[in-house]
Amino acid sequence: MQDKPTATPPQPLAGLRVVEFTHMVMGPTCGMVLADMGAEVIKVEPIDGDRTRHLLGAGSGFFPLFNRNKKSMGIDLHDPVGAEVARKLCASADVVAENFKPGTMAKYGLDYNTLSATNPRLIYASHKGFLPGPYDHRTALDEVVQMMGGLAYMTGRPGDPLRAGTSVNDIMGGMFGAIGVLGALIQRGISGKGMEIQSALFENNVFLVGQHMLQYAITGQPAAPMPDRISAWGVYDVFNVKDGEQIFLAAVSDAQWATFCDALGFADLKADTRYASNNQRVTLRPTLLPLLRERLALRRADELVALFEKAGLPFAPIRRPEELYDDEHLLASGGLADITLPDGARAGQTAKTTLFPITMQGQRLGVRLQPPTLGQHTRELLSGLGYSSGDIDDLHRQAAVA
């Protein structure tokens, strides 16, 4: 195993202040991306805390994953005093991010029009279910837009729509929000003025299935759900192999097909002119794949891994998420980092989390700040806004802040 990099990762957004009024996954993802790149991200939470701190089951990893490298400040926005604190905090910000229902932030004077009147350089990132239009009043969830946006149809088997196995729209919607912020920052550097940007779950989902929409526009044939799709490649599938194991194998060019046959000793298939081109192999998949399945069923998965890696062919063992904690590449390349859990039965204990999947100057962007406990930085931040120690104590006594 190679040594992990020791140099300090670049922080290209150092000095940028982001105030986020976010919850669940989409908005926090935007803040996490900016925080990982060095921005000071202040998470404003209700005084009883972000609900994701205590979710069970599939939601139990939300808060510690999407809220690292942030500071926490608890504010009661329903209290006029608390709302005033929030507006004062936003006046100090370069970026404000939120993901509440349309109209919610305006109730507290925290909408873009109100805040930009006194802070014209402000960049305001709204994360919504839908961009402005006939649906924008609806309540959206990742699952909702996957169902109405064609992704669940494409993922499941015919007649059995199935959501993707992770929060794809929430996560990517937050990433697109962060991309919008970065673009707005460049424009602000030119014009000196901020702007409002919006990212939305439904439009994100439609972007993801755009390739299938264009497939229909070009061919006139509706895209079939992925399990029944007409593959673009002759060999591109999961195979059941010896001892009940499974492995994904592919050969996506004619050169790879020749290498595939050589690696597996399938000289007869290599010589068979019916399989000479990829398009021929696609047309003959109904007969070719059963033949390959029969032969590959006699091979062990580890044997196929060794053969395909040596030959430079695409392959993938079928892994469960928890098995990735032992992945040699992630361990050797520093793709996992320790965090201290802030809440729940394991509060104070260490767990490993995944890092943002880029490098800068050869470095992964690591964990600078642990996922915060509720209100961990409230006093520090209020002091920075000019509140005296006595004022801060008064705010706490009024329960305007936590």
C-alpha positions as CSV (number, residue, x, y, z in Angstrom):
1,M,0.0,0.0,0.0
2,Q,1.4,3.4,-1.0
3,D,1.7,6.1,1.6
4,K,-1.2,8.5,1.9
5,P,-0.5,12.1,0.6
6,T,0.7,14.3,3.4
7,A,0.5,17.7,1.7
8,T,-2.3,20.0,2.6
9,P,-5.1,19.7,0.0
10,P,-5.8,22.9,-2.0
11,Q,-8.7,25.1,-0.7
12,P,-9.6,27.1,-3.7
13,L,-12.7,28.6,-2.0
14,A,-10.9,29.6,1.3
15,G,-12.2,32.9,2.4
16,L,-15.7,32.4,0.9
17,R,-18.5,32.4,3.5
18,V,-21.6,30.3,2.8
19,V,-24.7,30.3,4.9
20,E,-27.0,27.3,4.3
21,F,-30.6,26.9,5.4
22,T,-30.8,23.3,4.3
23,H,-32.0,19.9,5.3
24,M,-32.1,16.3,4.1
25,V,-29.7,15.7,1.1
26,M,-30.0,18.1,-1.8
27,G,-29.1,21.4,-0.1
28,P,-26.5,19.9,2.2
29,T,-24.7,18.3,-0.7
30,C,-24.3,21.7,-2.3
31,G,-22.8,23.0,0.9
32,M,-20.6,20.0,1.3
33,V,-19.1,20.5,-2.1
34,L,-18.3,24.1,-1.3
35,A,-17.0,23.2,2.1
36,D,-14.8,20.5,0.8
37,M,-13.2,23.0,-1.5
38,G,-12.4,25.3,1.5
39,A,-15.4,27.6,1.9
40,E,-16.5,28.5,5.4
41,V,-20.0,26.9,5.4
42,I,-22.3,27.7,8.2
43,K,-25.2,25.3,8.6
44,V,-28.2,27.1,10.2
45,E,-30.3,24.5,12.0
46,P,-33.6,24.7,13.9
47,I,-32.9,25.0,17.6
48,D,-33.9,21.3,18.0
49,G,-31.6,20.3,15.2
50,D,-31.7,19.1,11.7
51,R,-34.1,16.1,11.5
52,T,-31.5,14.0,9.6
53,R,-29.4,13.9,12.7
54,H,-31.6,11.2,14.1
55,L,-33.1,9.4,11.0
56,L,-33.1,5.6,11.1
57,G,-32.4,3.0,8.4
58,A,-31.5,4.4,4.9
59,G,-31.3,7.9,6.4
60,S,-28.9,7.1,9.2
61,G,-25.8,8.2,7.1
62,F,-27.3,11.4,5.7
63,F,-26.1,13.9,8.3
64,P,-22.5,12.8,8.9
65,L,-21.9,12.3,5.1
66,F,-23.3,15.6,3.8
67,N,-22.4,17.9,6.7
68,R,-18.7,17.5,7.2
69,N,-16.4,20.6,7.0
70,K,-19.3,22.8,8.2
71,K,-20.0,24.9,11.3
72,S,-23.4,24.6,13.0
73,M,-25.5,27.4,14.4
74,G,-28.9,26.8,15.9
75,I,-31.4,29.6,15.2
76,D,-35.2,29.8,15.8
77,L,-36.4,31.5,12.6
78,H,-40.0,31.6,14.0
79,D,-38.7,34.1,16.7
80,P,-38.4,37.6,15.2
81,V,-35.2,38.0,17.2
82,G,-33.8,34.8,15.8
83,A,-34.8,35.8,12.2
84,E,-32.9,39.1,12.7
85,V,-29.8,37.2,13.7
86,A,-30.2,35.1,10.6
87,R,-30.5,38.2,8.4
88,K,-27.4,39.7,10.0
89,L,-25.5,36.5,9.4
90,C,-26.6,36.5,5.7
91,A,-25.3,40.1,5.4
92,S,-21.9,38.7,6.1
93,A,-22.2,35.9,3.5
94,D,-20.9,35.5,-0.1
95,V,-23.4,32.7,-0.7
96,V,-26.7,31.7,0.8
97,A,-28.1,28.2,0.0
98,E,-31.6,26.9,0.9
99,N,-33.9,24.1,0.0
100,F,-37.3,24.9,1.4
101,K,-40.6,25.1,-0.3
102,P,-41.2,28.2,-2.5
103,G,-42.1,31.2,-0.3
104,T,-40.7,29.8,2.9
105,M,-37.6,32.0,3.1
106,A,-39.6,35.2,2.2
107,K,-41.6,34.7,5.4
108,Y,-38.4,35.4,7.4
109,G,-36.9,38.1,5.1
110,L,-34.4,35.6,4.0
111,D,-35.3,35.4,0.3
112,Y,-33.0,36.7,-2.5
113,N,-34.9,39.9,-3.2
114,T,-34.7,41.0,0.5
115,L,-31.1,39.9,1.2
116,S,-29.7,41.2,-2.1
117,A,-31.2,44.7,-1.5
118,T,-28.5,45.2,1.2
119,N,-26.0,42.7,-0.1
120,P,-25.9,43.1,-3.9
121,R,-22.9,40.8,-4.2
122,L,-24.8,37.9,-2.7
123,I,-25.1,34.7,-4.6
124,Y,-28.3,32.8,-3.7
125,A,-28.7,29.1,-4.4
126,S,-32.2,27.7,-4.2
127,H,-32.7,23.9,-4.4
128,K,-36.2,23.0,-5.3
129,G,-38.4,20.1,-6.4
130,F,-39.1,21.8,-9.7
131,L,-37.9,24.9,-11.6
132,P,-40.6,27.6,-12.0
133,G,-43.6,26.2,-13.9
134,P,-46.9,24.4,-13.5
135,Y,-45.4,21.8,-11.1
136,D,-43.4,24.2,-8.8
137,H,-46.1,24.1,-6.1
138,R,-45.8,20.3,-5.7
139,T,-43.8,18.6,-2.9
140,A,-41.0,16.6,-4.5
141,L,-38.8,13.8,-3.3
142,D,-36.1,11.9,-5.1
143,E,-38.5,9.0,-5.4
144,V,-41.3,11.2,-6.8
145,V,-39.2,12.6,-9.6
146,Q,-37.7,9.2,-10.4
147,M,-41.2,7.9,-10.9
148,M,-42.5,10.8,-12.9
149,G,-39.3,11.5,-14.8
150,G,-38.7,8.1,-16.4
151,L,-35.7,6.9,-14.3
152,A,-37.7,4.4,-12.2
153,Y,-39.2,3.0,-15.4
154,M,-35.7,2.6,-17.0
155,T,-34.2,1.1,-13.8
156,G,-36.9,-1.6,-13.1
157,R,-38.0,-4.5,-15.1
158,P,-41.0,-4.0,-17.5
159,G,-44.1,-3.3,-15.4
160,D,-42.0,-3.0,-12.2
161,P,-40.7,0.6,-11.9
162,L,-37.8,0.7,-9.4
163,R,-36.0,3.7,-7.9
164,A,-32.2,3.8,-8.2
165,G,-30.4,2.4,-5.2
166,T,-29.1,5.8,-4.0
167,S,-30.3,9.4,-3.7
168,V,-29.2,10.2,-7.3
169,N,-31.3,13.3,-7.9
170,D,-30.8,14.8,-4.4
171,I,-27.0,14.4,-4.6
172,M,-26.6,15.5,-8.2
173,G,-29.1,18.3,-7.7
174,G,-26.9,19.6,-4.9
175,M,-23.9,19.2,-7.1
176,F,-25.5,21.2,-9.9
177,G,-26.4,23.9,-7.3
178,A,-22.7,24.0,-6.5
179,I,-21.8,24.3,-10.2
180,G,-24.2,27.2,-10.5
181,V,-22.6,28.9,-7.5
182,L,-19.1,28.5,-9.0
183,G,-20.3,30.0,-12.3
184,A,-22.0,32.9,-10.4
185,L,-18.7,33.5,-8.5
186,I,-16.8,33.9,-11.7
187,Q,-19.5,36.3,-13.1
188,R,-19.4,38.3,-9.8
189,G,-15.7,38.7,-10.3
190,I,-16.4,40.3,-13.6
191,S,-19.5,42.4,-12.9
192,G,-19.3,42.8,-9.1
193,K,-22.9,41.6,-8.7
194,G,-24.3,38.4,-7.4
195,M,-27.3,36.5,-8.7
196,E,-29.9,33.9,-7.8
197,I,-29.5,30.4,-9.2
198,Q,-31.9,27.4,-8.9
199,S,-31.4,23.7,-9.1
200,A,-34.3,21.3,-9.1
201,L,-34.9,17.6,-8.6
202,F,-37.3,17.0,-11.5
203,E,-35.1,18.8,-14.1
204,N,-32.0,17.0,-12.7
205,N,-33.8,13.7,-13.3
206,V,-34.9,14.7,-16.8
207,F,-31.3,15.5,-17.6
208,L,-30.3,12.0,-16.4
209,V,-32.8,10.3,-18.8
210,G,-32.1,12.7,-21.7
211,Q,-30.0,10.0,-23.5
212,H,-33.1,7.8,-23.6
213,M,-35.3,10.7,-24.8
214,L,-32.9,11.3,-27.6
215,Q,-32.7,7.6,-28.4
216,Y,-36.4,7.8,-29.1
217,A,-36.1,11.1,-31.0
218,I,-33.4,9.6,-33.3
219,T,-34.6,6.0,-33.7
220,G,-38.4,6.3,-33.2
221,Q,-38.2,3.4,-30.8
222,P,-38.9,3.9,-27.1
223,A,-36.1,3.0,-24.8
224,A,-36.7,-0.3,-23.1
225,P,-36.1,-0.6,-19.3
226,M,-32.4,-1.4,-18.6
227,P,-33.0,-5.1,-17.8
228,D,-34.7,-5.5,-21.2
229,R,-32.7,-2.9,-23.1
230,I,-31.3,-3.4,-26.6
231,S,-27.6,-3.2,-25.7
232,A,-25.2,-1.2,-27.8
233,W,-22.6,-3.9,-27.3
234,G,-22.6,-7.6,-27.9
235,V,-20.9,-8.5,-24.6
236,Y,-22.0,-6.3,-21.7
237,D,-23.7,-8.2,-18.9
238,V,-23.7,-9.9,-15.5
239,F,-22.8,-13.5,-15.6
240,N,-23.4,-16.2,-13.0
241,V,-20.2,-18.2,-12.5
242,K,-18.9,-21.0,-10.3
243,D,-19.9,-21.3,-6.6
244,G,-22.9,-19.0,-7.0
245,E,-20.8,-15.8,-7.6
246,Q,-21.6,-13.1,-10.2
247,I,-19.4,-10.9,-12.3
248,F,-19.9,-8.2,-14.9
249,L,-17.9,-8.7,-18.1
250,A,-17.8,-6.6,-21.2
251,A,-16.2,-6.4,-24.7
252,V,-17.3,-3.1,-26.3
253,S,-15.2,-3.1,-29.5
254,D,-14.1,-5.6,-32.1
255,A,-10.5,-5.5,-30.7
256,Q,-11.8,-6.2,-27.2
257,W,-13.9,-9.1,-28.6
258,A,-10.7,-10.7,-30.0
259,T,-8.9,-10.2,-26.7
260,F,-11.9,-11.6,-24.9
261,C,-11.8,-14.8,-27.0
262,D,-8.1,-15.1,-26.6
263,A,-8.1,-14.6,-22.8
264,L,-10.8,-17.3,-22.4
265,G,-9.6,-19.7,-25.0
266,F,-12.7,-19.2,-27.2
267,A,-10.9,-19.6,-30.5
268,D,-14.0,-21.0,-32.2
269,L,-16.0,-17.9,-31.4
270,K,-13.2,-15.6,-32.5
271,A,-13.0,-17.4,-35.9
272,D,-16.8,-17.4,-36.4
273,T,-17.5,-14.7,-39.0
274,R,-21.1,-14.3,-37.6
275,Y,-19.6,-12.6,-34.6
276,A,-17.0,-10.5,-36.5
277,S,-18.4,-7.1,-35.8
278,N,-20.0,-5.5,-32.7
279,N,-23.3,-4.9,-34.5
280,Q,-23.4,-8.5,-35.6
281,R,-22.8,-9.6,-32.0
282,V,-25.6,-7.3,-30.8
283,T,-28.0,-8.8,-33.4
284,L,-27.0,-12.3,-32.3
285,R,-27.1,-11.7,-28.5
286,P,-30.1,-14.0,-28.1
287,T,-27.9,-17.0,-29.1
288,L,-24.4,-15.6,-28.2
289,L,-25.1,-14.8,-24.5
290,P,-26.6,-18.2,-23.6
291,L,-23.5,-19.8,-25.1
292,L,-21.2,-17.5,-23.1
293,R,-23.2,-18.1,-19.9
294,E,-22.8,-21.9,-20.3
295,R,-19.1,-21.7,-20.7
296,L,-18.4,-19.0,-18.1
297,A,-20.5,-20.8,-15.5
298,L,-17.6,-23.2,-15.1
299,R,-15.1,-20.4,-14.2
300,R,-14.5,-18.9,-10.8
301,A,-14.9,-15.2,-10.3
302,D,-11.4,-14.7,-9.0
303,E,-10.0,-16.5,-12.1
304,L,-12.0,-14.3,-14.4
305,V,-10.8,-11.2,-12.5
306,A,-7.2,-12.2,-13.0
307,L,-7.7,-12.9,-16.7
308,F,-9.6,-9.8,-17.5
309,E,-7.2,-7.5,-15.5
310,K,-4.2,-9.0,-17.3
311,A,-5.9,-8.6,-20.7
312,G,-7.1,-5.0,-20.0
313,L,-10.7,-5.9,-20.5
314,P,-13.6,-4.3,-18.6
315,F,-14.9,-6.3,-15.6
316,A,-16.4,-5.8,-12.2
317,P,-17.1,-8.2,-9.3
318,I,-20.6,-7.6,-7.9
319,R,-20.0,-5.8,-4.5
320,R,-22.3,-4.7,-1.7
321,P,-21.7,-1.2,-0.3
322,E,-20.2,-2.4,3.0
323,E,-17.6,-4.4,1.1
324,L,-16.1,-1.1,-0.2
325,Y,-14.6,-0.4,3.2
326,D,-12.1,-3.1,2.3
327,D,-11.5,-2.1,-1.3
328,E,-7.7,-2.0,-1.9
329,H,-7.9,0.9,-4.3
330,L,-9.9,3.1,-1.9
331,L,-7.6,2.2,1.0
332,A,-4.4,2.8,-1.0
333,S,-5.5,6.0,-2.7
334,G,-7.0,7.7,0.4
335,G,-10.5,7.6,-0.9
336,L,-11.9,7.1,2.7
337,A,-11.5,9.4,5.7
338,D,-12.2,9.2,9.4
339,I,-15.0,11.3,10.8
340,T,-16.3,11.6,14.4
341,L,-20.0,10.8,14.5
342,P,-21.9,13.8,16.1
343,D,-25.2,12.1,17.1
344,G,-27.0,8.9,18.1
345,A,-25.8,5.9,20.0
346,R,-22.4,6.1,18.4
347,A,-21.8,9.8,19.0
348,G,-18.1,10.5,19.6
349,Q,-17.0,7.3,17.8
350,T,-15.1,7.2,14.5
351,A,-16.4,5.9,11.2
352,K,-15.0,6.1,7.7
353,T,-16.7,8.3,5.1
354,T,-16.3,8.7,1.3
355,L,-14.6,11.8,0.0
356,F,-15.6,14.1,-2.9
357,P,-14.5,12.2,-6.0
358,I,-11.9,14.6,-7.4
359,T,-8.3,15.5,-6.8
360,M,-6.7,18.9,-6.8
361,Q,-2.9,19.1,-7.3
362,G,-2.9,15.4,-6.8
363,Q,-4.7,15.6,-3.4
364,R,-8.1,14.4,-2.3
365,L,-10.1,17.0,-0.5
366,G,-10.2,15.8,3.0
367,V,-12.0,16.4,6.3
368,R,-11.0,19.7,7.9
369,L,-14.0,20.0,10.3
370,Q,-15.8,17.0,11.8
371,P,-19.6,16.9,11.3
372,P,-20.7,19.4,13.9
373,T,-22.9,18.9,16.9
374,L,-26.0,21.1,17.1
375,G,-25.0,24.7,17.7
376,Q,-21.4,23.9,18.2
377,H,-20.2,27.2,16.6
378,T,-23.2,29.5,17.6
379,R,-21.3,31.5,20.2
380,E,-18.2,31.8,18.0
381,L,-20.2,33.0,15.0
382,L,-22.4,35.4,17.0
383,S,-19.2,37.0,18.4
384,G,-17.9,37.4,14.9
385,L,-21.0,39.3,14.0
386,G,-20.4,41.8,16.8
387,Y,-22.7,40.4,19.5
388,S,-21.3,40.8,23.0
389,S,-21.0,37.9,25.5
390,G,-24.0,39.3,27.4
391,D,-26.0,39.6,24.1
392,I,-25.3,36.0,23.3
393,D,-26.3,34.9,26.7
394,D,-29.6,36.8,26.3
395,L,-30.2,35.1,22.9
396,H,-29.7,31.7,24.5
397,R,-32.0,32.6,27.4
398,Q,-34.7,33.6,24.9
399,A,-34.1,30.3,23.1
400,A,-33.7,32.4,19.9
401,V,-30.4,30.5,19.3
402,A,-29.1,27.1,20.3
